């Protein structure tokens, strides 16, 4: 942890992080060097060239399918990486968040039941999550989505004008299943998990083409069980250094999630030059969460609750559909119109009981909460080749979101103990309107340019019976330029450059001044409150990327550098008010964040039959940040990971009936200030996964997946230092390894 010397905090050097960062450099360097070496050898050996040509003739279909994603990435003017469903389902994951852990450049952080998806080490609103190009509804959890329902994921590191520019770190667009070009029928059954935490899932797909109608139906059902033992150790000293508190807490959390999902898509061509698409999506989830705490104080006062139990049940219902009409007009011009509606309802109940050191129940609490969100979206886009060599688009995005919250709290307690009944009813309306124009221009054979501009405005209105009315308006004009240079003398190299204006708007919770009360109020678990005066964060971004493609290896290597200058960055203010710790957000000057990312992938199987059937991939990233009005140490964006790396290998045995693979991801120690007085350090983490895939026959295959083989616990240290003294807490969350078996049939 930290060394406390007088009024200073001394942070020990991160020698482990630097040592591991250096250790990972040879991994990526070896991958790059072997790719270049293999390509060179292949080019110089005529016999291998001939053998590979013969092999290519015999396997044209497989090669073309493998090259599609990389070819699209290479030819696109805008910087975007596509992750296919085959890559997402390779390790047999039952929720999308686990699949995304292995996507290069993405980091998935789970803590105390919450999952955050990060790009450039930044999440919590800096990374934009879209579903079919539209914003996910408030309260939607990425882990609630099954990978089998996803067609692909598009990862964009630079914004584009046709999507919201609330993407300071980047955008992840989740595309649900689309109608295929040919009929398919399949079923997938999964079972596994640690003892006592067994989980099950069944997924199906039925798709086909009937005359001018193509369709895809993808049902999914699952039961997931998990258990997370957690320990907390707390200590506190006053300004003189006298220790007046030392406490140990054992926490046991068990979670069960029952899920039923149905995604479908229908595409109809009623007449020539007209296409209608309908894609309904239904998701039903029931969550049962049981938590118990046992607190032992060896020094200081007895806690408010020496022990407590809490049981929560949540029923979440999401119904969403989108109707799209594409009409081809004249001279390759076309018009796209989209109408979408969604309904997201959450019904929650919670029962809490707190006990003193003698086992006397000092609080009995029941909470009944309902959240109802309705969203209407209307989008349009007109595309026309106004000038030869240009692809101009003009369009608009509009949406209206109405969110209603009804929370009723009933408490009872013995005489002398506090008990408060509350009825809180809040309504939030968010209106969004955006206008955009964009153009792709092939200036020469070597240089292509994308230019776009987007004007986006948000109107937020919040009211309730316990809060003052809040009205917030933000409007951002976002110019965006991307260009790619492909020198003719280096046909396998290209240089990308991107300049963008992006922003991060406050969420309704951040604007709502209503105070949320924590059961165990400490500097590390404070009450929370919003700030109606909060302003959006505005950022300028610069991205530079050098890509080298390896056609002979169906691969590429790349180096990307980025910088973001963020104005009015949002930070947290922790204070002690009316006998309780409270945290609220506020704007605090400028932040600068920069980074470097190296990435590579290649397939040795493309060299010919005599080479091992091996696919390699690797990624390393460094992230730095600095806030202008923030103290040291820990002056960086909260939650940003300084160093991340991942490496993966897939090997197909010569019999072609068995494929094995493994993936290793690493995140370094990260130290940052959660507030001006609260320093937080999250220790390094390593996740090791593996799988084996047997092709039993042409239509049947068995997949065995092992997740979190490293079984490394999650460690977090927190320390609050102010004029009154010091409060420290260490949290340790245990993580179990998981074994899953999946049987897949093509019918």
N, C-alpha and C positions, 0 to 999 in steps of 0.2 A: 504494500500500500504506500501511503505517503509518509514522509518524515516531516514533522511539525517542529520548526525551530523558531521560538518566539512568535512574532507576528508574520513569519514568512512560511511559505510552503515550498519545500525543496522536492522536485520531481527527479527520481532516479533516472539515469540515462536509459533509453530504450534499446539496450544492447541486443536483446533477443530479437526485436523487430528488425534492426538493421542487419543482424547476422542472417536472419531468414530471408530478408530481401535480397541480400547478396547471394545466398544459396540458391534462390530461385532464378537468378539471372542466367546461369548456365543451362537451366532447363529450356528456357525460351531461346537462348542463343543456339543450343544444340538443335532445337526444332528448326530454326531458320537455316542453320548451316547445312543440316542433313537434307532439307528441301532443295537448297541450291545445288548441293553436291549431287543429289540424285538426278536433278534435272540436267546437270552438266554431263554426267555419265551417260544418261539416256540419249542425249543429243549426239555424243561422240561415238556411240557403238552402233554401227549399221545393223548388226544382227539383231540387237534388241529392238531397234526401230522397226525392223520387218516383223519381228515376233509380236510387238505391240500392235502393229497395224492389223495383223491377222486377228489378234484378240479383239481389237476394236470392231472389226467387221462382224465377229460372232456375237458381240454384246452391245450393239448399237443402242438398243432400247434402254438398257441399264445405265449406260454412260450418259445418255441425254437426260435422263431423269435426275441423275446425280448432279449434273452441271447446271440445271435450271436456276436454282437459287443463287449460285455464285455468278452466273452469267447476268442475271437481273441486277445484282449488286454492282457488277462491273460496268454495265451499260447505263445505269441510272445517273442522272445529273445530280440528284439530291442524295445525301449520305443516309443510307438505310440498310439494315441487316435483317434478313428474314430467317426465322426459325420455324421449321416445318413440324407437323404433328408427329412424324416419325421420330424426330429428335426429342420432342417433349415426352413421348411415351416410352422411350428406350429403356428407362430404368423402372418401369412399372409403377410410377407414382399415381396416387389416387386423388391428389389435389394439385392445382396448377402452381401454387407457391413453391412446392417441393421441386417441381420440374424446372422452374425458373432459376433455381439456385445454380444450375449448371450452364446457364446461358452466359457466354463470355461478356464481360463488362457489366453484368448485373450482380447485385448483392441482395440477399434476402435475410433479413434480421427478424427473429422471433423472440419476443420477450413478454413474459407474463400474459400469454394468450393473444398477443397482438403481433401482426406481421406487417413489416415495412419493406417495400421493394425500392431499391436504390440504384441510381446511376451516378457515376462520378462520386460515389460515396455519400450522395445526398438523397434523402427520401422525404417523407412527411410533407408532401405537397410540392416539393421541388421537382420530383419526377411525376410526370402526368400519366395517368392510367386511363386508356380509352377502350371501349368495347364497340367494335364495328365502327370506329371513328367518332363515337359519341362519348361524352363523359359518363363514368360510372355513377349510379345513383348514390346519394349520401348514405353512409352506413354499410355500403357493399364491401364484403371481404373477399379478397382475391383467392383465399384458400377455399372458398365455397364452390369454386368452379372446377369441374373435372377436366383433365387434359383431353379426354376422349371427345369432348364437345368443341374443341378448338381446332380450327383449320390451320392457323399459323399465327405467329407473333411477329410484328414488325417493330424493330427497335430503331428509333431515329434520334441521333445525337444532336442534330440541328433542326430547329423548328421549320415548318413550312406554313404558308399563308392559309392553306385550305383546312388547317386544323387549329384548335385553340393554341395560343402562344403562352398559356400557363405551363411552361415547360422549361424552366431555367436549367435543369440538369439534362432534360431530354424527355422523349415520349415513348411509351410502350402501348402499342395498339394491338388489342386482342381481337382477332378475326374468328368468329364462330363458324361452324361447319357450313360449307357452301355446296350447292348441287354439283355433283361430279359429272364428268363427261361419259362415264359408263356405269352400268348397274353394279352395285356391290351390296353384299349382305354378310354381316359378321357379328359375332358375339364374343365378349371377353369377360371372364370370371376371375376375380382376384380374392385371395384370402391370405392372412398373415398377421404379423405383429408379435411383440413380446408376450410372454405368458401373462394372462390376466388383462391384456390390452388388445385382444384380437379384433381385427377389422376385416370387413368384407365389402366387395363391390361387384356390380355387374353392369356392363355397358354393351350397348348394341348399336348397330348402324344398318339402316335400310335405305338404299338410294337407287334411283333408276331414271329412265327417260321414257316418256309416253308421248309420242308425236311431238308437239311443240312444248310440252311440259317436262321439266326435269325437277327432281325433288330429292331431299335428303332428310331423313328422320333419325335422330340420335337420342335415345332414352338412356338414362343413367340412374342407378340407385346404389347407395352405399351406407354402411354403418362404420364409424370410426371411433375407437376408444383409445384414450391416452391417459397417462398418469405422470405428474411432474412433482417430485419431492423437491422442496426448496428450504434452505436454511438462511436465516438472517442473523448477523451479529452486529449489535449496535453499542456504541460507547459515546460518552459526552463528558467534556471538561469545561470548567468555567474559565474566566479570563486569567486567573492565577495559575491554571494548570491542574487544579484539583478535580479528580474524576468523581462525578456525582451520579453517573449512570453506566451500567453495563448489563446488557440484556441479550438473551439468545431466544430465537423463535424458530420453531419447526412448523413448516407449512406443507400440507398435503393437498394437491389439487387433482381431481379426476374429471375428465371431460368426455362426454359422449355426444357425437353428432350424427344424426340420421338425415340423409339427404336424398331427395328425389328431383331429378332434373330432366328437362325435355327441350332439346334444341332442334329446330327444323328450318328448312329453307326451300322455297319453291320459286322456280324461274319459268316464266311463261312468255312465249313469243306469239301474241295473238295475230299480228300482221308483220309484214316485212318492215324492218328498221325500227321496231318497237319491242322493248323488253320490260316486263314487269317482274319484280322480285318481292317476295314476302318472307320475312324471317322471324317467326315467333320464338320466344324463349320463356320457359317456365321453370322456376326454381323454388322448391319447398325445403326448408331446413328446420329441424328441431334440435335444440342444443340444451343439454343438461350439464350444469357446472356445479361441482361440489368442492368446497374449500374449507379446511379446518386449520386453525392456528393454535399453537401452544407456546406461551411466552414464559420465560423464566428470568427473573431479575436477580442478579447476584449482588448488585450495588444500586442504591438509589430507591426511588419510590416505585411502588407496585403500579404496573400499567393500568389504564382504564379497563381493559379486558385482559385478564390473565389467559383466557382462552375464548375462542369463538368458533362458530360454525356458520356457513352460509350455503344455501342451495338456491340456484337460479335456473329458471327454465325460459327459453326464448323460442318462439315460433316466428320464423321469417318467411315471408311469401313475396316472391318477385315474379311479376308478369310483365313481359316486354315484347313489343313487336315493332317492326319497321316495314313500311311499304315504299318501294323505290320504283320510279318510272324513268326509263332512259329512252329518249326519242332521237334517232339520228335525223338530222335536218339536211342541210345542203353542203356540198363540198367538204365532206368529212367533219362538219360541225355537228355537235349533239348537245342535248339538254338533259340534265339529271335533276330530278325532283324527288325529295325524300320526306316522308311523314312518319314520325315515330311517337309512340306513347309507352309509358311505363308506370307501373303501380307497385310500390314497395311498402310492405306493411310488416312491422315488428311488434309482436305482443310479448311482453316480458313480465315475469313475476320473480320476486326474490324474497327469501325468508332468512333473517339473520338473528342469531342469538349470541349474546355476549355474557361471559361469566367472570366473577371475581376470583381471587386466589382460594377462596373457600368453596368454590363450586356453585355459589349463589348466582342465579340468573339476574343480571343487572340491566339488560336491555333485550326487548323482543321487538323486532321490526319486520314489517311486511311492506313491500313496495309493488305496486301495480303500474306498469308503464306501457304506453302505446305510442308508436311512431308511425306516421302515415305520410308517405311521399308520393306525389304524383307529378309526372313530368311530360310535357308536350314539346316536341322538337319539329322544326320545319327547316329543311335545308334545300338549297338549290345551287346549281352550277351550270354555266354555259361555256362550252369549249368550242373554239373556232380557230382555224389556221388563217389569221388575218393577214399575215405576211409570210412568204415562203421561208421555211427554216424556223418559224416560231410556232409555239403551241400555247396560245393565250387562253386563260380561264378567268371568268368573273363569277362571283357567287356570294351567297349569304348563309349565315347560320343564325337561327333564332330558337330560343327555348324559354319555357316558363316552368319553374319548379315551385310547387307548394308543399311545405313540410309542416305537419301538425304534431305536436308533442303533448301528451297528457300523462303526468306523473303524479301518483298519489302515494304518500308515505304515512304509515300508521305505526306509532311507537308506544310501547308500554314499559314501565319500569317501577321498581319498588320506591317507596318514599325516600327522598333525598337524592335520587338519581334523575338526571334530566331525561325528558321524553318530549319529542316534538312531532306533531302531525302537520303534514304539508300537502297542499294541492297546488300543483304548478301546471299551467296550461300555456303553451307557447305556440305561436304561429310564425313561420318564416316564408317569405316569398322571394325568389331569386329570378330576375329577368335578365336574359342575356341576348344581345344582338351583336352580330359581327358582319362586316362587309370586307371582301377581299378581292384582290386581283393578283394574278401570277402569270409568269411567262417562262418557258424554256426555249432557249435560243442556241442553236448550233452555229456559232460564229464561224468557225473553221472546222476542219477535220480533227484538229488538235484541241480546240477550246470550245466548251459548252458552258452556258451560264443559266442559272435559275435566278429570277428576281421576283419578289413578291412583296405585297404590303397588305397588312390586315389592321383594321380598326375594330376594336372589341370593347364593348361597354357592359358593365355589370351593375345592376340595381338590386340592393338587398334591403328588405324591410322585415324587421322582427318586432313582435309585440307579445305581451303576455300579462298575466294577472299579478306577477311578482317582480316584473322588470319594467323599466322605462322603454318607450318605443325607440327603436334603433333604425336609422336610415343611413345607408352607406352607398356611395356611387363611385365607381372607378371607370376610367376610360383610358385605353392604351392604344397608341399607334405604333405598330410593329413593322418596320422595314426589314426585309430579309434578303440576303444575297448569298448564293452558293455557286461555286464554279469548279469545274474539273478540267484539268489539262492532261492530255494524253500525247506525249511527244512521239512523233512518228518513228524516230530512230530508236526509241525504247518502247516497243509496242506492248510490253507486258507491265509497264509502269504507268501510274497516274497519280497526280497530285490534286488533292481536294482542299478547298478553302471555303469557310462559311462565316458570315457575319450576321448576327441576329439580335433583335430586341425582344425580350421575353419578360414575363412578370409572374408574380405569385400573389393571388388575391387572398384576403383573410377569409377564413371559413366562418359560417354562422356561429359556431361554438366560440371562436376567438372573439367575435363581436358581442356576444351575449354576456352582459354583466352578471348574470345569475351565478351564484356561488355553488359549486359542487363540494360536498363535505366528505372528507375521508374518515373512515372508521378509526384508524390509528394515525392521528395527526402528528407528523414529525417534519423536519426540514426535507427529508427524502420522500415523504408521502404527504404533501401539503394539500390543503383545499385549493381548488382552482376557480378562477374567475376570468371572464372575458373583458375586452376593452373596446367600447364603441368607437373610440377615436383612432383605432388602428388603421394604418394606410397600407396600400399594396406595396410589395417589394418590386422594384424595377431593375432590370439587368440588361447590360450589353454583353454579348458573347462572341468570342472568336475561336474558331476551330480550324486546325490544319492537320491534314492526314496525308501520308505517303503510303501508297499501296503497290505491292509487287505481286503479280499473279503468276501462278505456276500451272499452265495448261496441261503439261504432261503429268502433273500430280493431282489434278483437280483440286488445287489449293491456292492459298495466298498467304502473304505475310504483310503486316501493316504496322505503322507507327502513327499515333495520333496525339497531338498536344492541344490543350484547350485552356481558355481563361474566361472568367466571368467577373464582371464588376457590378455589384449589387448595391443599390441605394435603398435607404430605409429598411435595412435588414431587421427582421423581427427576432427579439430575444426575450428571455423570461426574467421577470422581477420577483424575487422572493422576499417576503417581509413578514414580520410578526405583528398581527393586528388583532386586537380584542381577544388576546389569549390564544390565538391559533395562527399557524403558519399558512400563508396564502401566496399563491403564485399567479401572476397575470402577465400577458404579453404586452410589449411596447416596441416602438420603432427606435432604433439606436444606431444611426450613422450608416457607414459603408462597410461592405465586406468584399474582399478579393479572394477568389478561389481559382486555383490553377491545377493542372495535372498532366500526366503523360501515361499513355497506354500502348502496350505492345501486344499484338495478337497474331496468331498463325494457325493454319490448318492445312493438312495435306493427306493424300491417300496413296500409299505405296502400291496398292493393288492395281493402280493404273499403269504401272511400269511393265506389267506382263505376268504370265502365270508362274514364272520362276521366282518372283518376288513374294514376300509374305503379304497376306491379305490384311494389312494393318492401316487403320485411320488414326491420325494424331491431331490433337488440337491443344492449344495453350494460350493463356492470356495472363498478363501482369499489368497492374495499374498503380500509379502513385498519385496521391491527392494532397494538396496543401491549401490552406486558407488562413486569412487574417482579418480580424474585425477592428475597425479604426478606434472604437470607443470601448474596448473590452480589456480587462486586466490580464496579465500573465501570472502564472503559467496557464495553459489550457486555452489560449486565445486561438480558437478555430471554430468552424461551424459545428454546431452540436450534432453528434452522431456521425460526422464524416470520418470514414476509415482511411488512414494514411496509406495503407498498402494492402492490395488484394492480389491473389493469384489463383489460377486454376489450370489443371492439366487433365486431359482425358485420352484414353487409348481404347480402341475397339479392334479386336482380332478375330477374323473368321478362319476357323481351322480348315485344312486342305479338303476335308470331306464335304465342306459347305453346309453341313447339317448343324453345326454348333458355332455360335458367335459369343465371345466373352468380351467384357469391357469393364473399365473402372474409371472413376472420376475423383479427383482430389481438389478441394477448394480451401483456401486459407485467407483469413482476415487478421490483420495485425492489431496490436494494442492501440486503442484510441482514447486520448485524454482531452476533454473539453469542458468548458464551463456551462453547466445547465442554467446558471444565473451568475450574477457578479460575485456571489459568495459561495456558490455550490459547485464544487469540482467533481467531475464524474469520469471514471476510467473503466472502460469495458475491455476485458482481457482478450488475448488472441484466441481465435477459434479455428479448428480444423475439422472438416467434414469429409469423410471417405465413403464413397458408395461403389458398388459393383453389381454386375448382372451377368447372367448366362442365358442364352436364347437357343433352344433346340427346335429345329424344324422337323417335326415328327413325320409329316408328309406334306404334300403340296398345299393342303388346306388347313393344317393344324400345327400350332407351335406352342411350346411351353417356355415361359419366362420366369426365372428365379432372380429376385432382386434383393440385395442387402443394402440397407441404408444406415448411415451414421455408425460405421464400423469403428470409428475412433472413439466414440462414446465420451467425448470431452464435455465436461460440465461448462455451463455459462457462468462466468464470474464477473461481477460488477462491484466496483468500489466507489463510494460517494463520501465526500467530506464537505461540510458546511462550516466556514470560518467567518465569524463576524466579531463585533466588539464584545458580545456576551460570552464567547467561548467557541468550542469546537464540537461538532457532532459528526461521527463517522459511522458508516454502515457498509458491510460486505454482504452481498447476495450471491448465493450459489444455487443454480438450477441444474438438476441432474437430467441427462438425456440418455435414453435407452436406444440400443441398436434394434433394427427392425428387419425381419425376413418376410418377404411376400412371394407368393406363387401366383402366376397368371396363366390361364389356359385360354388360347385364342383360336377361334374357328372361323373359317370362311365358308359360308353356306351356299 
